Amino acid sequence: MADTTCEMDALNDDELLLVLQYVDKDGLLKCREVCRRLRDLAVHPDVWRSRSILLHELSLPFLRLAPCAHSLELGNMDERILDVIESNLVAAARTRCAVAQLVLKVDVDDTLSDILADIILNQSMLGRLKKLEVILNGPSWPGERLPNAIFAARCLSELSISTFQLTPTGVVIEPYVATLRKLKIRGFMSDTMLETVENLLRGHAATLEEVELCLHFFTPDCSFDCGRLVDALIMIPNLQKLICPPLSGFDRLKQCTSLTNFTLFLTDFKHVKSVERFMRNNTQLTYVGINCDLRVRNDECVEKFDHMLILLSALFESGKSKVSTLQLVVEECSTPSPFYEQLIPKLAESKLEYLELKSRLYVSELREILTLLPETTPRLTRLGFGLQGCLHYWLHDKSFRDMFLHKEFKSVLLDPQTCTLNYKTCCDICKLGCHRNNEVRWTSLVNGIFEVEGDSYF
C-alpha cells in the first residue's frame, strides 16, 4: 500500500485526473476518504464530464457531489426501491450537477409530472443542457406544466419527444432563439401537436439540419392542414435529413436543395401521389428509406407493396438519381411475396451501392434477390437483409450457403434469430446441440458467408 501511495504522490494533478477517469463512480466516493488531495480531485469536472448518472438506481450521492456529467437518465422504475427513486428525483430537481444530456423514459402520472418539470427546468437553468429526450407513457398528459417545461428548455441542439398521448391545450411556446440542429417528434396527429411541431420548425429554421416526424395517427377531430408543415420545412435553409409521413403538397419539398437523406413512413396513401412527384423530380438525394413496418393483413401488404414499387419506379426511372443507399423496412407477410422479384428490376437504372432490406425474408425470396441483383445493380457492394427462421438451421443447409458463393457484393445479416435452448420448441438442428458451449464457434460458420449486424447469439 505504501508503494502504491508513493507512486500516486509522484503524479501531478493532470496525470492523476487521467487515472481517476478510469475509476467507477463508487470508487470516486471512496477516494474522497483517502486524503485531501484525492477528496478535491475526485469531484473535478474532468473526472465526471463523460459519465452517466441513472436516476432509477442508487444515485443520490452522485447528484450531491458531482459537478457535471454527460447524461442524467431516468428509465424504468423498480417499485422495490421507489422511495429511493423519489429521493433521487427530488435531488435531481435541485442538483448543481450540470449535464449535457437529459433522458426521461417514464410512465408519467400526476404524482411525477411536477418533479419531472422541475428536473428539466433546473438543467436548463444550469446552462449545459444540449440534448433533451422525453419518452412518456400513460393515458394522458398530466396537466400543462410538464410540456411547458419541455418547450421552455433553451439552447438545446437536440430535442426528442415521444408520446402517444394527446398534447394538452394551453401549452405556452415562447419566442425562440434558434439553436436546434435535430428535432424528433413522435405521437398523435392532433391539432395541438401539429401546431406545436409547426412552431418548432419555424422557430428553429435557421439552425435545423435533421427533422424526424413520426406522426402516425390522426385523431378524429384533427382539422390541421399538414401542408403547413411542408411550408415550414421549405423555410429550413440547411435541411439535410428528413423522416416523415406523406404530407399534403409533399412535392414542394424539392425546393429543399440541401436535403440528401430522406425516409418515408408509409402510414397512409392519401398523399402518395405528391410523394411520387417529389421522388421523380429529385436528383440530390443520396439516401432513401421507405418504412411500412406496420402490423397489417396480407391484403394490406399487397397494397403497400404496390405503392412502394410505384415510388421506387419514380425514383429510379429517369436514371438521374444519385441514391447510393436504399433501405426498405417491410412488415413480412405470412407467405412469400412477389414484391422482391418485382423490386429488383426497378433498380436497373440506379447507382446503388448498399441495399438494406430490413425485413425477415423467406429463403425463396432471398434466392430470387441473389439471382437478380448482379445484373441489375453492378455497383452494389453491400446487401443487408433479415431472415425468417433459425439461422442455425440455415447455416447447416449447403444449398443456402452456396447461394452466397462468388458474389461481388458483401452480404450483411441483420439481427439474426436463433432458437432458444428449449428442447421442445427449438428446430431439429438446434436439438443436435452442436453449437452449444462453443464446441464449434458460431463465427466459424458465419465467416466467409456474411457479416452479422445487430443483436445476435454469436
C-alpha positions in Angstrom: 0.0 0.0 0.0 2.9 2.4 0.8 4.5 1.8 -2.5 1.2 2.5 -4.3 0.8 5.7 -2.3 4.3 6.8 -3.3 3.6 6.1 -6.9 0.3 8.2 -6.8 2.1 11.0 -5.0 4.6 11.1 -7.8 1.8 12.0 -10.3 1.0 15.6 -10.9 -2.7 16.7 -10.8 -3.3 16.4 -14.5 -1.9 12.9 -14.6 -3.9 11.9 -11.5 -7.0 13.2 -13.1 -6.4 10.9 -16.1 -6.2 8.0 -13.8 -9.4 8.9 -11.9 -11.3 8.9 -15.1 -11.0 5.1 -15.1 -12.3 4.8 -11.6 -16.0 3.9 -11.3 -18.4 6.3 -9.5 -18.5 4.3 -6.3 -14.7 4.2 -6.3 -14.5 8.0 -6.6 -16.6 8.4 -3.5 -14.2 6.1 -1.6 -11.2 8.2 -3.0 -12.6 11.2 -1.2 -12.0 9.5 2.1 -8.3 8.8 1.5 -6.7 12.3 1.6 -7.5 16.0 1.0 -5.9 15.9 -2.5 -8.0 13.0 -3.7 -11.0 14.5 -2.0 -10.8 17.5 -4.2 -9.7 15.8 -7.4 -12.4 13.2 -7.2 -15.0 15.9 -7.8 -13.1 17.7 -10.6 -15.2 18.3 -13.7 -12.8 16.4 -15.9 -13.4 13.2 -13.9 -17.2 13.5 -14.3 -17.8 15.1 -17.7 -18.2 11.8 -19.7 -20.2 9.9 -17.1 -23.9 9.0 -16.9 -26.0 9.2 -13.7 -29.0 6.9 -13.6 -31.9 8.2 -11.5 -33.6 4.7 -11.3 -30.5 3.4 -9.4 -28.9 4.5 -6.1 -27.5 7.8 -7.4 -28.2 10.3 -4.6 -24.5 10.7 -3.5 -23.5 11.5 -7.1 -26.2 14.1 -7.5 -24.9 15.8 -4.4 -21.2 15.7 -5.2 -20.7 15.5 -9.0 -20.1 19.0 -10.6 -21.2 17.8 -14.0 -22.0 14.7 -16.1 -22.6 13.7 -19.6 -26.1 12.5 -19.0 -28.8 12.2 -16.4 -31.2 9.3 -17.2 -34.5 8.1 -15.7 -35.6 4.7 -17.0 -38.0 2.0 -15.8 -38.5 2.4 -12.1 -38.2 -0.6 -9.8 -41.0 -0.5 -7.3 -38.9 -2.2 -4.7 -36.8 1.0 -4.3 -39.4 3.5 -5.2 -38.7 5.5 -2.0 -35.1 5.8 -3.0 -36.0 6.9 -6.6 -38.3 9.6 -5.2 -35.4 10.9 -3.2 -33.3 10.8 -6.3 -35.9 12.8 -8.3 -36.1 15.5 -5.6 -32.3 15.7 -5.5 -32.2 15.9 -9.4 -34.6 18.9 -9.3 -32.2 20.7 -7.0 -28.8 19.4 -8.0 -26.0 21.7 -9.2 -24.6 18.8 -11.4 -25.0 20.2 -14.9 -25.5 17.6 -17.6 -25.2 17.8 -21.4 -28.0 15.2 -22.0 -31.2 14.6 -20.1 -33.2 11.4 -20.9 -36.6 10.7 -19.2 -38.4 7.4 -20.1 -41.3 7.1 -17.7 -44.9 6.1 -17.2 -45.9 9.6 -16.2 -48.8 10.5 -13.9 -49.9 13.4 -11.8 -47.5 12.5 -9.0 -44.4 12.6 -11.2 -45.2 15.4 -13.7 -44.3 18.3 -11.5 -41.0 16.9 -10.3 -40.0 15.9 -13.9 -40.8 19.5 -15.0 -38.6 20.8 -12.2 -35.7 18.5 -13.3 -36.0 19.8 -16.9 -36.2 23.5 -15.7 -33.2 23.0 -13.3 -30.9 21.6 -16.0 -32.0 24.2 -18.5 -31.1 26.9 -15.9 -27.7 25.3 -15.2 -26.9 26.1 -18.9 -25.0 23.0 -20.0 -28.0 21.0 -21.4 -27.7 20.3 -25.2 -29.9 17.2 -25.7 -33.3 16.6 -24.1 -35.1 13.2 -24.8 -38.5 12.6 -23.3 -40.4 9.4 -23.8 -43.8 9.4 -22.0 -46.3 6.6 -21.5 -49.7 6.8 -19.8 -53.3 7.6 -20.5 -52.9 11.3 -20.9 -50.6 14.3 -20.3 -50.9 15.1 -16.6 -51.6 18.8 -16.9 -49.7 21.5 -18.7 -46.6 22.1 -16.5 -44.5 19.3 -17.9 -45.0 20.0 -21.6 -44.4 23.7 -20.9 -41.1 22.8 -19.2 -40.1 20.7 -22.2 -40.8 23.5 -24.7 -39.2 26.2 -22.4 -35.8 24.5 -22.4 -33.4 26.8 -24.2 -30.0 26.4 -26.0 -30.7 22.8 -27.0 -29.1 21.3 -30.0 -31.3 18.1 -30.0 -34.9 17.7 -28.8 -36.7 14.3 -28.9 -40.3 13.9 -27.7 -42.1 10.5 -28.0 -45.6 10.2 -26.7 -48.9 8.7 -27.9 -50.9 10.9 -25.5 -52.8 13.9 -26.7 -50.8 17.1 -26.2 -52.8 19.3 -23.9 -54.2 22.6 -24.9 -52.8 25.6 -23.3 -49.1 24.8 -24.0 -47.2 28.1 -24.0 -44.3 28.3 -26.5 -42.3 31.5 -26.1 -40.4 33.1 -28.9 -37.4 31.1 -29.9 -33.7 31.8 -30.1 -32.9 29.2 -32.9 -30.5 26.5 -31.6 -31.9 23.1 -32.5 -30.0 21.0 -35.1 -32.0 17.9 -34.6 -35.8 17.6 -33.9 -37.6 14.3 -33.3 -41.4 14.2 -32.6 -43.3 11.0 -32.3 -47.0 11.0 -31.4 -50.6 11.6 -32.5 -51.5 14.0 -35.3 -53.8 16.2 -33.2 -54.3 19.9 -33.9 -52.3 20.9 -30.8 -49.4 18.6 -31.6 -49.2 19.7 -35.2 -49.3 23.3 -34.3 -46.6 22.7 -31.8 -44.5 21.0 -34.5 -45.0 23.8 -36.9 -43.9 26.4 -34.3 -40.8 24.4 -33.5 -39.9 24.1 -37.2 -40.4 27.8 -37.9 -38.7 28.9 -34.7 -35.6 26.9 -35.3 -35.5 27.0 -39.1 -32.1 28.9 -39.1 -30.3 26.0 -37.4 -32.2 22.8 -38.1 -30.4 20.1 -40.1 -32.3 16.9 -39.2 -36.1 16.5 -38.7 -37.9 13.3 -37.8 -41.7 13.5 -37.6 -43.1 10.0 -36.7 -46.7 11.2 -36.7 -48.7 8.0 -37.3 -52.3 8.6 -36.4 -54.8 11.4 -36.9 -57.2 12.0 -34.1 -60.8 12.0 -35.1 -61.2 15.8 -34.6 -58.0 16.8 -36.3 -58.5 19.6 -38.8 -54.9 20.8 -39.2 -53.7 21.3 -42.8 -50.5 19.2 -42.9 -49.4 21.3 -45.9 -48.4 23.9 -43.3 -45.7 21.5 -42.1 -44.4 21.4 -45.7 -44.4 25.2 -45.8 -42.4 25.2 -42.6 -39.9 22.6 -43.8 -39.3 24.5 -47.0 -38.2 27.5 -44.9 -35.3 25.5 -43.4 -32.2 26.5 -45.4 -29.9 23.7 -44.3 -32.3 20.7 -44.0 -30.2 17.7 -44.7 -32.2 14.7 -43.2 -35.9 14.3 -43.1 -38.1 11.4 -41.8 -41.8 11.9 -42.1 -45.2 10.5 -43.3 -46.8 11.6 -46.6 -47.9 15.2 -46.3 -50.1 17.4 -48.4 -48.1 19.2 -51.1 -45.1 17.0 -50.5 -43.7 17.6 -54.0 -42.9 21.2 -53.0 -40.0 19.8 -50.8 -37.9 19.7 -54.0 -37.1 23.3 -53.0 -35.0 21.9 -50.2 -31.9 21.6 -52.2 -29.7 20.7 -49.2 -31.8 17.6 -48.5 -29.8 14.4 -49.2 -31.2 11.9 -46.7 -35.0 11.1 -46.8 -37.1 8.3 -45.1 -40.8 8.0 -45.7 -43.1 6.4 -43.1 -45.8 5.0 -45.4 -48.6 5.2 -42.9 -51.4 6.1 -45.3 -51.8 6.5 -49.1 -53.7 9.9 -49.1 -50.7 11.9 -50.3 -48.6 9.2 -52.0 -49.1 10.9 -55.4 -47.4 14.0 -54.1 -44.5 12.0 -52.7 -44.2 10.2 -56.1 -43.8 13.6 -57.8 -41.1 14.5 -55.2 -39.2 11.3 -55.9 -39.4 11.7 -59.7 -38.1 15.3 -59.7 -35.4 14.8 -57.1 -31.7 14.5 -58.1 -29.8 15.4 -54.9 -30.9 12.5 -52.6 -28.2 10.0 -51.8 -30.0 8.0 -49.1 -33.7 6.9 -49.3 -35.7 4.8 -46.9 -39.3 3.6 -47.1 -40.7 2.2 -43.9 -44.1 0.4 -43.8 -43.4 -1.7 -40.8 -46.9 -1.8 -39.5 -48.8 -4.9 -38.5 -51.2 -5.5 -41.4 -53.2 -8.2 -43.1 -51.9 -9.9 -46.3 -54.3 -7.8 -48.5 -52.9 -4.6 -46.9 -49.3 -5.9 -47.5 -50.1 -6.2 -51.3 -51.4 -2.6 -51.3 -48.4 -1.2 -49.5 -46.0 -3.2 -51.8 -47.8 -1.7 -54.8 -47.3 1.8 -53.6 -43.7 1.2 -52.7 -43.0 -0.1 -56.2 -44.6 3.0 -57.7 -42.4 5.3 -55.5 -39.2 3.4 -56.4 -40.1 3.4 -60.1 -40.5 7.2 -59.9 -37.1 7.5 -58.0 -35.0 5.5 -60.4 -36.7 5.5 -63.8 -35.1 8.7 -65.1 -31.6 7.3 -64.5 -30.6 10.7 -62.9 -31.0 9.6 -59.3 -27.9 9.8 -57.1 -29.2 7.5 -54.4 -26.4 5.2 -53.3 -28.2 3.7 -50.2 -31.7 2.3 -50.2 -33.4 1.0 -47.0 -36.7 -0.8 -47.1 -38.4 -1.7 -43.9 -41.3 -4.1 -44.7 -43.5 -6.0 -42.4 -43.3 -9.6 -43.6 -46.4 -11.3 -44.7 -47.4 -14.8 -43.7 -46.4 -16.2 -47.1 -43.6 -15.3 -49.5 -44.4 -12.3 -51.6 -43.6 -11.5 -55.3 -42.6 -7.9 -54.1 -38.8 -8.5 -54.2 -39.0 -10.2 -57.6 -40.7 -7.1 -58.9 -38.5 -4.7 -57.0 -35.0 -5.7 -58.2 -35.6 -5.0 -62.0 -36.7 -1.5 -61.0 -33.2 -0.8 -59.6 -31.6 -1.4 -63.1 -31.0 2.4 -63.7 -29.8 3.0 -60.1 -26.4 3.8 -58.7 -27.0 1.8 -55.6 -24.0 0.7 -53.5 -25.9 -0.5 -50.4 -29.4 -2.1 -50.4 -30.8 -2.8 -47.0 -33.9 -5.0 -46.8 -34.8 -4.6 -43.2 -37.4 -7.4 -43.0 -37.2 -11.2 -42.4 -37.1 -12.7 -45.8 -38.1 -16.2 -46.8 -35.2 -18.2 -48.3 -37.1 -18.4 -51.6 -37.3 -14.6 -51.6 -33.6 -14.3 -50.8 -32.7 -16.8 -53.5 -34.6 -14.7 -56.1 -32.9 -11.5 -54.9 -29.4 -13.0 -55.1 -30.1 -14.3 -58.6 -31.3 -11.0 -60.0 -29.0 -8.5 -58.2 -25.7 -8.9 -60.0 -27.0 -7.9 -63.4 -29.3 -5.1 -62.3 -27.0 -3.3 -59.8 -23.4 -3.7 -60.9 -22.3 -1.0 -58.4 -23.7 -2.8 -55.4 -21.1 -3.5 -52.7 -23.3 -4.5 -49.7 -26.7 -6.3 -49.3 -28.3 -6.2 -45.9 -31.3 -8.5 -45.1 -33.1 -10.3 -42.3 -34.0 -14.0 -42.4 -37.1 -16.0 -41.5 -36.5 -18.9 -39.1 -33.5 -20.0 -37.1 -30.1 -19.0 -38.6 -28.5 -22.2 -37.1 -30.8 -24.3 -39.3 -29.9 -22.4 -42.5 -26.2 -22.5 -41.8 -26.3 -26.3 -41.9 -28.0 -26.2 -45.3 -25.4 -26.4 -48.1 -27.7 -25.1 -50.7 -28.3 -22.0 -48.5 -24.5 -21.4 -48.1 -23.9 -21.9 -51.8 -26.2 -19.0 -52.6 -23.6 -16.6 -51.3 -20.6 -18.0 -53.3 -19.0 -15.9 -56.0 -21.0 -12.8 -55.2 -19.3 -9.5 -56.0 -21.1 -7.7 -53.1 -20.8 -8.3 -49.3 -23.8 -9.8 -47.6 -24.8 -8.5 -44.2 -27.3 -10.4 -42.0 -29.4 -8.0 -39.8 -30.5 -9.1 -36.3 -30.3 -12.8 -36.8 -32.7 -15.1 -34.9 -31.7 -18.4 -33.3 -33.7 -20.9 -31.3 -33.8 -20.8 -27.5 -32.3 -23.7 -25.6 -35.8 -25.2 -25.0 -35.6 -28.7 -26.5 -39.3 -28.9 -27.0 -39.6 -25.8 -29.2 -36.2 -25.5 -30.9 -35.6 -26.6 -34.5 -34.1 -30.1 -35.4 -30.6 -28.7 -35.9 -30.6 -26.9 -32.6 -31.7 -30.2 -30.9 -28.4 -31.7 -32.0 -26.6 -29.3 -29.6 -23.6 -29.0 -31.9 -23.0 -25.3 -31.2 -23.7 -25.2 -27.5 -20.9 -24.3 -25.1 -18.8 -23.0 -28.0 -18.0 -26.6 -29.2 -17.8 -25.1 -32.6 -17.8 -21.3 -32.6 -20.7 -19.7 -34.4 -18.3 -17.3 -36.1 -16.6 -20.2 -37.8 -19.9 -20.9 -39.7 -20.6 -17.2 -40.4 -17.2 -16.2 -41.7 -17.0 -16.4 -45.4 -20.8 -16.3 -45.8 -21.9 -13.0 -44.5 -21.3 -10.3 -41.9 -23.7 -10.0 -38.9 -25.1 -6.8 -37.6 -27.4 -6.2 -34.6 -28.3 -8.4 -31.7 -27.4 -12.0 -32.0 -26.3 -15.1 -30.1 -22.8 -15.2 -31.6 
